[in-house]
């Protein structure tokens, strides 16, 4: 499929990433977007979050007018009918829970509802694209399109080629990424975590180990990485910001299967934190808070 044939985009999942992805396709791409989630309250929450972002980061800062923001929001429709999100779309982006079986169920439903030539992509940050595509009758038209949070700011998109993804599909996803103002990189799906997250995993785990050994407090570990390697955020800050600690535990089984127990097993400190509710992200409490509230008393 050629890029100019894409007029309508389906976004599956109205959560943190799905809502931002839907906004991007409308704001930068000018596409009509149908965003799906399981319950009306989930859909409404995603649409409300979109309106708030447009107002706070664009209208109030003079980067767009209120009418422009209204037009962007107006191109996004919400639904709880997954067939409605896929039936008229030439391009569908899945952004649901990071669980292979959940994603395979969604892709099977999309395969039934979408036209045969519709391309289906997953925003997964680490799961195997070939495995996900096996739930469809069109594995050649399935690929990964991994955005980074916050979607409007982060320039990278990882385009992930499954074992059976066609070159035409990969080229379309690359072209779409460029049209959306992103810089794509292409990788194969047998690299668990793809490129950025696989590298970050090693750096993050070493930072956690240094904290475990009390080599330095989290502020100094992050400061060393930011100043020494010109990073905008240190690995511990990033884990707190993204909620990476909870993801590390929920994805541990997948990581061990793909990377082996030595690389795949989560650090004991991460497990301890998550069990105590220090997951990072929207919880507001992560490794910095755990160091202050718990480790400082040991």
C-alpha positions as CSV (number, residue, x, y, z in Angstrom):
1,X,0.0,0.0,0.0
2,X,1.2,3.5,-0.9
3,X,1.3,6.1,1.9
4,X,-1.0,8.5,0.0
5,X,-3.8,5.8,0.1
6,X,-4.0,6.1,3.9
7,X,-6.9,8.4,4.8
8,X,-8.2,6.9,8.1
9,X,-6.2,5.5,11.0
10,X,-7.5,3.2,13.7
11,X,-5.8,3.5,17.2
12,X,-6.5,0.6,19.5
13,X,-6.2,1.6,23.1
14,X,-7.0,5.1,24.6
15,X,-4.5,5.0,27.4
16,X,-1.4,7.1,27.9
17,X,0.3,6.0,24.6
18,X,-2.8,5.4,22.5
19,X,-4.3,8.8,23.2
20,X,-1.0,10.5,22.3
21,X,-0.6,8.5,19.2
22,X,-4.2,9.3,18.1
23,X,-3.4,13.0,18.7
24,X,-0.2,12.8,16.6
25,X,-1.9,11.2,13.6
26,X,-4.6,14.0,13.7
27,X,-2.3,16.9,14.5
28,X,0.7,16.2,12.3
29,X,-0.7,13.7,9.8
30,X,-4.1,15.3,9.3
31,X,-5.7,11.9,9.4
32,X,-9.2,11.0,10.4
33,X,-8.7,8.8,13.5
34,X,-11.0,6.3,15.3
35,X,-9.7,5.5,18.8
36,X,-11.0,2.4,20.5
37,X,-11.0,1.1,24.1
38,X,-13.0,-1.4,26.1
39,X,-15.2,0.9,28.1
40,X,-16.7,4.4,27.4
41,X,-15.0,5.8,30.4
42,X,-11.6,4.7,29.0
43,X,-12.4,6.3,25.7
44,X,-13.6,9.5,27.3
45,X,-10.5,9.7,29.5
46,X,-8.3,9.4,26.5
47,X,-10.1,12.1,24.6
48,X,-10.1,14.4,27.6
49,X,-6.4,13.9,28.1
50,X,-5.9,14.8,24.4
51,X,-7.9,18.0,24.9
52,X,-5.9,18.9,28.0
53,X,-2.5,18.4,26.3
54,X,-3.5,20.5,23.3
55,X,-4.7,23.3,25.6
56,X,-1.7,23.2,28.0
57,X,1.2,22.6,25.7
58,X,0.0,24.3,22.5
59,X,-2.8,26.8,22.8
60,X,-1.7,28.3,26.1
61,X,1.9,28.6,24.8
62,X,0.8,30.2,21.6
63,X,1.8,27.4,19.4
64,X,-1.6,27.0,17.9
65,X,-5.0,28.7,18.1
66,X,-8.0,27.3,20.0
67,X,-9.7,26.7,16.6
68,X,-6.7,24.6,15.4
69,X,-6.8,22.6,18.6
70,X,-10.6,22.1,18.1
71,X,-10.0,20.8,14.6
72,X,-7.4,18.3,15.7
73,X,-9.7,17.0,18.4
74,X,-12.5,17.0,15.8
75,X,-10.7,14.5,13.6
76,X,-10.6,12.0,16.4
77,X,-13.6,9.8,17.1
78,X,-13.9,7.5,20.1
79,X,-15.6,4.1,20.1
80,X,-16.0,0.9,22.1
81,X,-16.6,-1.2,19.0
82,X,-13.2,-2.5,17.8
83,X,-14.7,-3.4,14.4
84,X,-15.7,0.2,13.9
85,X,-12.1,1.3,14.6
86,X,-10.7,-1.0,12.0
87,X,-13.4,-1.4,9.2
88,X,-12.7,1.9,7.4
89,X,-9.0,2.3,8.3
90,X,-6.1,1.7,5.9
91,X,-3.7,1.7,8.8
92,X,-4.2,0.5,12.4
93,X,-2.0,1.1,15.4
94,X,-2.4,-1.1,18.5
95,X,-1.4,0.3,21.9
96,X,-2.9,-2.0,24.5
97,X,-1.5,-3.8,27.5
98,X,2.0,-5.2,27.1
99,X,0.9,-8.8,27.1
100,X,1.4,-11.1,24.2
101,X,-1.9,-13.0,24.6
102,X,-3.9,-9.8,24.9
103,X,-2.2,-8.4,21.8
104,X,-2.8,-11.6,19.8
105,X,-6.5,-11.5,20.7
106,X,-6.7,-7.9,19.6
107,X,-4.9,-8.6,16.3
108,X,-7.2,-11.6,15.6
109,X,-10.2,-9.2,16.0
110,X,-8.5,-6.6,13.8
111,X,-7.8,-9.2,11.2
112,X,-11.4,-10.1,11.0
113,X,-12.7,-6.5,10.9
114,X,-10.1,-4.8,8.7
115,X,-9.9,-4.8,4.9
116,X,-7.4,-7.4,3.5
117,X,-4.9,-4.7,2.5
118,X,-5.0,-2.8,5.8
119,X,-1.7,-2.7,7.6
120,X,-1.7,-3.5,11.3
121,X,1.2,-2.2,13.5
122,X,1.9,-2.7,17.2
123,X,3.3,0.0,19.5
124,X,4.9,-2.7,21.7
125,X,8.2,-1.7,23.3
126,X,9.6,-5.2,23.5
127,X,7.3,-8.1,22.5
128,X,7.9,-10.3,19.5
129,X,6.1,-9.0,16.3
130,X,6.2,-12.4,14.6
131,X,4.4,-13.9,17.5
132,X,1.8,-11.2,17.5
133,X,1.3,-11.4,13.7
134,X,0.7,-15.2,14.0
135,X,-2.8,-14.4,15.2
136,X,-3.7,-12.9,11.8
137,X,-4.0,-14.2,8.2
138,X,-1.8,-11.3,7.0
139,X,1.6,-11.6,8.8
140,X,3.2,-9.9,5.8
141,X,1.1,-6.7,6.6
142,X,2.0,-6.6,10.3
143,X,5.0,-4.7,11.8
144,X,6.1,-2.9,14.9
145,X,5.8,0.9,15.2
146,X,7.2,1.8,18.6
147,X,6.7,5.4,19.7
148,X,8.4,6.8,22.8
149,X,6.8,8.8,25.6
150,X,5.9,11.7,25.3
151,X,4.9,11.0,21.8
152,X,4.8,14.6,20.6
153,X,8.3,15.3,21.8
154,X,10.3,12.1,21.3
155,X,11.6,12.0,17.7
156,X,12.5,8.3,17.6
157,X,10.2,5.6,16.1
158,X,11.5,2.0,16.1
159,X,10.1,0.2,13.0
160,X,10.2,-3.5,13.7
161,X,10.3,-6.0,10.9
162,X,8.8,-9.4,11.8
163,X,10.0,-12.6,10.2
164,X,7.2,-12.5,7.7
165,X,6.7,-8.7,7.4
166,X,6.9,-7.6,3.8
167,X,9.4,-5.0,2.7
168,X,6.4,-3.0,1.3
169,X,4.9,-3.0,4.9
170,X,8.2,-1.9,6.4
171,X,8.6,0.9,3.8
172,X,5.1,2.1,4.6
173,X,5.7,2.3,8.3
174,X,9.0,4.1,7.7
175,X,7.2,6.6,5.4
176,X,4.4,7.1,7.9
177,X,7.0,7.8,10.6
178,X,8.7,10.5,8.5
179,X,5.3,12.0,7.6
180,X,4.6,12.3,11.4
181,X,7.8,14.2,11.9
182,X,9.7,11.3,13.4
183,X,13.1,9.7,12.7
184,X,12.7,6.0,12.1
185,X,15.2,3.2,12.7
186,X,14.5,-0.3,11.4
187,X,15.4,-3.5,13.3
188,X,14.4,-7.1,13.3
189,X,12.2,-8.5,16.0
190,X,14.5,-11.1,17.4
191,X,16.2,-8.4,19.4
192,X,14.2,-8.4,22.7
193,X,13.5,-4.7,23.5
194,X,14.5,-3.8,20.0
195,X,17.3,-1.2,20.0
196,X,16.7,1.6,22.6
197,X,15.1,-0.4,25.4
198,X,17.6,-3.2,25.0
199,X,20.5,-0.9,25.5
200,X,18.8,1.0,28.2
201,X,18.0,-2.2,30.1
202,X,21.7,-2.9,30.6
203,X,22.4,0.6,31.7
204,X,19.4,0.7,34.0
205,X,20.2,-2.6,35.6
206,X,23.8,-1.5,36.3
207,X,22.6,1.7,37.9
208,X,20.2,-0.2,40.1
209,X,23.1,-2.5,41.1
210,X,25.2,0.5,42.1
211,X,22.3,1.8,44.2
212,X,21.9,-1.7,45.8
213,X,25.7,-1.6,46.7
214,X,25.3,2.0,48.0
215,X,28.0,3.2,45.7
216,X,26.2,6.5,45.5
217,X,22.7,8.0,45.9
218,X,20.4,8.0,42.8
219,X,20.9,11.7,42.2
220,X,24.7,11.2,41.7
221,X,24.3,8.1,39.6
222,X,22.0,9.9,37.2
223,X,24.1,13.1,37.3
224,X,27.2,11.1,36.3
225,X,25.4,9.6,33.3
226,X,23.8,12.9,32.2
227,X,27.1,14.9,32.4
228,X,29.4,12.1,31.4
229,X,27.3,11.0,28.4
230,X,25.2,14.0,27.6
231,X,21.9,12.2,28.4
232,X,18.8,14.3,29.1
233,X,17.8,12.0,31.9
234,X,19.7,9.4,33.9
235,X,18.6,5.8,33.9
236,X,17.0,5.9,37.3
237,X,15.1,9.1,36.6
238,X,13.9,7.6,33.4
239,X,12.6,4.5,35.2
240,X,10.7,6.7,37.6
241,X,9.3,8.9,34.8
242,X,8.1,6.0,32.5
243,X,7.0,3.5,35.2
244,X,9.7,1.2,34.0
245,X,10.0,-0.6,37.3
246,X,6.5,-2.1,37.1
247,X,7.1,-3.0,33.5
248,X,10.3,-4.8,34.4
249,X,8.4,-7.1,36.7
250,X,5.4,-7.6,34.5
251,X,7.6,-8.5,31.5
252,X,10.1,-10.6,33.5
253,X,8.7,-13.9,32.2
254,X,9.0,-12.7,28.6
255,X,12.5,-11.3,29.2
256,X,13.8,-14.6,30.7
257,X,12.4,-16.6,27.8
258,X,14.0,-14.3,25.2
259,X,17.3,-13.3,27.0
260,X,17.9,-16.2,29.4
261,X,17.8,-16.0,33.2
262,X,21.0,-14.0,33.6
263,X,19.9,-11.1,31.5
264,X,16.2,-11.5,31.8
265,X,15.6,-11.7,35.5
266,X,14.7,-8.4,37.3
267,X,17.0,-7.1,39.9
268,X,15.9,-7.9,43.5
269,X,15.7,-4.2,44.3
270,X,13.2,-3.6,41.5
271,X,11.1,-6.5,42.8
272,X,11.2,-5.2,46.3
273,X,10.2,-1.7,45.2
274,X,7.3,-2.9,43.0
275,X,5.9,-5.1,45.8
276,X,5.9,-2.1,48.0
277,X,4.0,0.0,45.4
278,X,7.0,2.0,44.2
279,X,6.5,1.4,40.4
280,X,7.2,4.9,39.1
281,X,5.1,6.5,36.4
282,X,1.7,7.6,37.4
283,X,2.1,6.2,40.9
284,X,4.3,9.2,41.6
285,X,6.7,6.9,43.6
286,X,9.7,5.2,42.2
287,X,13.3,4.5,43.0
288,X,14.1,8.0,44.2
289,X,11.3,7.8,46.7
290,X,12.2,4.2,47.7
291,X,15.8,5.4,48.4
292,X,14.5,8.2,50.6
293,X,11.6,6.4,52.3
294,X,13.1,2.9,52.8
295,X,16.8,2.4,51.9
296,X,17.9,5.4,54.0
297,X,16.6,3.6,57.1
298,X,18.5,0.3,56.4
